[in-house]
């Protein structure tokens, strides 16, 4: 009976140290997930920096401002004429 009790205790200890929620297998899986998340964080930070640089460069470009003003707001320079055509319903089909 003592050997059975010792065997059960040993089995429980092995399970708790290796296979439980705080066991070695779970710890290795969490370390792997953490490494993947750190790699993804670095990639996203680099992407965010690239997008921020593009945004800053675009705000400094005077030609971009002019193009947006012409296309979106239909603005023209002095002494220019803007021609706008209305599309026929037949040409849209």
N, C-alpha and C positions, 0 to 999 in steps of 0.2 A: 504494500500500500504506500509505503514511503517512496519507493521508486516511481510509482505512478504520479504521485504528487510532485516530486522533483521534475519528472518529465513534463508534466503539464506546466509547471512554473517556467521551466526552460523554454518550452514552446511559446508560451505567452511573451517572455522576454525577447526571444528572437523575432517574433511577429512585431512587437512594439518598436524594436530598434531598427528593423529592416523594412517591414511592409506597412506599418501604420500611417496615420496622417502626418506624423512628425518623424517618420522613418527615413532611412537612407535613400530609398528609391524616390520618395516624394521630394526630398531635399535636392537630389540630382535633377529631377524634372523641373523644379522651381529655379534652379541655377541655370538650366538650359533656357527656360522661358525668359529669365532676366537678361541673359546675354542677347537673345533675339530682340528683346525690347530696347536694349541699349543701342544695338545696331540700327534699329528702325528710328530711334530718337535722333541719332547722328545724321541719318539720311534725310529725315524731315527737317532738321535744323539747317542742313546745307541747302535744301530746296527752298526753305523760307528765306534764307539769305539771298539766294539767287533771285527770287521773286521780288524781294525788297530792293535789290540793286536795279532791277529792270524798272520797277515803279519809280524810283528816284531819277533814273536816267530819262524816263518818259516825261516826267514833270519838268525837266530842264530843257526839253527840246521845243524851241519856239515853232518849228515847222509842224510838229504834231498838234500843237495848240491851234494853229491856223487851219490845219486840215479838219480837225474836229469842229471848229466853228463853222467852216464852210459846209461840211457834210451834214452835221446834226442840226444846226440852227439856220442854215441857208443864208449865211452872211456873205457879203461881197465887199470887195475893195471899192474905193471911190472910182467912179467912171467905169465900172464893170456892169455887165448885164447878165443876169441869171435866167437861164431858160429852164423851165420845168414842164415836163410833158406828163399828161394824164394818160394812164394806160387804158386801152380799150378792154372791155370784158372778154372779147373774142381772143385777144392775144394772151390773156391770162390762163386760158384753158389748154 
